[in-house]
Amino acid sequence: MSAPELSEQALVERAKRDPEAFGQLYDIYFPRIYSFIYRRAGDQATAEDLTSETFLKVLRSIGQYQYTGQPFSAWLFRIATNVVTDHFRRSRGVETLTDRLPVPDGAPGPEEAALREDRREAILRALAELTPEQQDVVLLRFQQGFRLKEIAGLRGKTEGAVKALMFRALHSLRAKLEERGVRS
C-alpha cells in the first residue's frame, strides 16, 4: 500500500468513529463527486441533490467499508454512480447532459466562438446518446482523470472489459460526431 493510500485509509478508519474526520473526507472528495454527478445530471440543482444523497449514503454505510486494495474514491464513485442510476430510473430513464464543456483560455472571435459552441453542443448530444455505462467510463476517464485500472476497480470489471467498453464508447462517439459533420 502506498503512502497516500495509508493516510487515506487512516482517515477513513477515523471517519468511522469521528464526524470531524468524515468532514475531512467530504472536503477532499466533494469537488470530484459533484463534478462527476453534474456531468451526468446536467443541471446544478439535481447535481446538488444527488451529491448530498451520495454523501448521506456514504455516511450511513462507512462503518461497513472495508479496504479491498482499491482506493476509497472507487467506493465513493460506485455509490455516486448508483445514486445517479437510481435517480434516472425513478425519472423514467431520461438522462440529459446539457452542461457546457469548459471554455478554453483565450478570447476567440465571435465566429470562432460560435463554431466552438456548435462543436460542444454536438459532442454533448453525441455523448448523451451513449449508454449510461459508456457515459460513465468516458466521464471517469476524461473528466475525472481515472486510469483504466482504477475505472475497472470502481465498476467491478476487469481492466480488459473496461478497455473494450471504452473502445466501443469512443468508436460510437466518433461515428456519431462524423454523422453530424464534426471532425475530431
C-alpha positions in Angstrom: 0.0 0.0 0.0 1.4 3.4 -1.0 1.8 6.3 1.5 -1.3 8.2 0.2 -3.4 5.0 0.5 -2.1 4.6 4.1 -3.1 8.1 5.1 -6.4 7.8 3.2 -7.2 4.5 4.9 -6.2 6.0 8.3 -8.6 8.9 7.7 -11.4 6.5 6.6 -10.9 4.5 9.8 -11.1 7.6 11.9 -14.2 8.7 10.0 -15.9 5.6 11.1 -15.8 6.9 14.7 -15.3 10.7 14.3 -17.6 13.0 12.4 -14.8 15.6 12.1 -12.7 13.1 10.1 -15.8 12.3 7.9 -15.9 16.1 7.3 -12.4 15.9 6.0 -13.3 13.1 3.6 -16.2 15.2 2.5 -14.0 18.2 1.9 -11.5 16.1 -0.1 -13.9 14.3 -2.3 -16.9 16.6 -2.7 -15.5 18.5 -5.7 -14.8 15.4 -7.7 -18.1 13.6 -6.8 -20.1 16.8 -7.5 -18.4 17.3 -10.8 -19.0 13.7 -11.9 -22.6 13.8 -10.9 -23.1 17.2 -12.5 -21.8 15.9 -15.9 -24.3 13.1 -15.7 -27.3 15.1 -14.3 -26.8 18.1 -16.5 -28.1 20.7 -14.0 -26.9 22.3 -10.8 -30.0 21.6 -8.6 -30.1 17.9 -9.5 -26.4 17.5 -9.1 -26.5 19.2 -5.6 -29.4 16.9 -4.5 -27.7 13.7 -5.8 -24.3 14.7 -4.3 -26.0 15.2 -1.0 -27.7 11.9 -1.3 -24.4 10.2 -2.2 -22.6 11.6 0.9 -25.6 10.7 3.1 -25.3 7.1 1.9 -21.6 7.2 2.4 -22.1 8.5 6.0 -24.7 5.8 6.8 -22.6 2.9 5.4 -19.0 4.0 6.1 -18.9 1.6 9.1 -19.2 -1.3 6.7 -16.5 0.0 4.3 -13.6 -2.4 4.1 -10.3 -1.7 2.2 -10.1 -4.1 -0.8 -7.0 -2.9 -2.5 -8.9 -0.2 -4.4 -8.8 3.5 -3.3 -11.6 4.8 -1.1 -12.6 7.0 -4.1 -13.6 3.9 -6.1 -16.1 3.1 -3.4 -17.4 6.7 -3.4 -17.7 6.8 -7.2 -19.5 3.4 -7.1 -22.1 4.9 -4.7 -22.4 8.1 -6.8 -22.9 6.0 -9.9 -25.6 4.0 -8.2 -27.3 7.2 -6.9 -27.4 8.7 -10.4 -28.6 5.5 -12.0 -31.4 5.2 -9.4 -32.4 8.8 -9.9 -32.8 8.3 -13.7 -34.7 5.0 -13.2 -37.1 6.9 -11.0 -37.5 9.6 -13.6 -38.2 7.1 -16.3 -34.6 6.8 -17.6 -34.4 10.2 -19.2 -30.8 11.4 -18.9 -29.6 14.8 -20.0 -26.2 16.3 -20.5 -27.0 19.9 -21.0 -24.0 21.3 -19.2 -21.2 23.1 -21.1 -17.8 21.8 -21.7 -15.1 24.1 -20.2 -14.2 27.1 -22.4 -10.5 27.2 -23.2 -8.4 30.2 -22.2 -8.0 33.0 -24.7 -10.6 35.1 -26.3 -11.7 33.7 -29.6 -13.5 36.0 -32.1 -17.3 35.7 -32.4 -17.1 33.4 -35.4 -14.7 31.0 -33.7 -16.7 31.1 -30.5 -19.8 30.2 -32.4 -18.1 27.3 -34.1 -16.7 26.0 -30.8 -20.1 26.3 -29.2 -21.7 24.3 -32.1 -18.9 21.6 -31.7 -19.5 21.5 -27.9 -23.3 21.0 -28.4 -22.6 18.3 -31.0 -20.3 16.5 -28.5 -22.8 16.8 -25.7 -25.6 15.4 -27.9 -23.4 12.5 -29.1 -22.3 11.8 -25.5 -25.9 11.7 -24.4 -26.7 9.0 -27.0 -24.1 6.6 -25.5 -25.3 4.1 -22.9 -25.2 5.2 -19.3 -22.3 2.8 -18.7 -20.4 4.2 -21.7 -21.0 7.8 -20.4 -19.7 6.8 -17.0 -16.5 5.3 -18.4 -15.8 8.3 -20.7 -16.5 10.8 -17.9 -14.4 9.0 -15.4 -11.5 8.8 -17.8 -11.6 12.2 -19.4 -13.3 14.4 -16.9 -12.1 12.8 -13.7 -8.7 11.6 -14.9 -9.0 8.0 -13.7 -6.8 5.4 -15.2 -8.4 2.4 -16.8 -7.3 0.1 -13.9 -9.0 2.5 -11.4 -12.2 2.5 -13.5 -12.1 -1.3 -13.6 -12.0 -1.4 -9.8 -14.7 1.2 -9.5 -17.0 -0.5 -11.9 -16.3 -4.1 -10.6 -15.0 -5.2 -14.0 -11.7 -6.4 -15.4 -9.3 -3.9 -17.0 -9.8 -5.7 -20.3 -13.6 -5.3 -20.1 -13.2 -1.5 -19.3 -10.8 -1.2 -22.3 -13.4 -2.8 -24.5 -16.2 -0.6 -23.2 -14.0 2.5 -23.6 -13.1 1.4 -27.2 -16.8 0.9 -28.1 -17.8 4.2 -26.4 -15.1 6.2 -28.3 -15.8 4.4 -31.5 -19.5 5.2 -31.2 -18.9 8.8 -30.1 -16.6 9.3 -33.2 -19.2 7.8 -35.5 -22.0 10.0 -34.1 -19.8 13.1 -34.5 -18.9 12.2 -38.0 -22.6 11.8 -38.8 -23.1 15.4 -37.6 -20.1 16.6 -39.7 -17.9 17.2 -36.6 -14.3 16.3 -37.2 -12.0 15.2 -34.3 
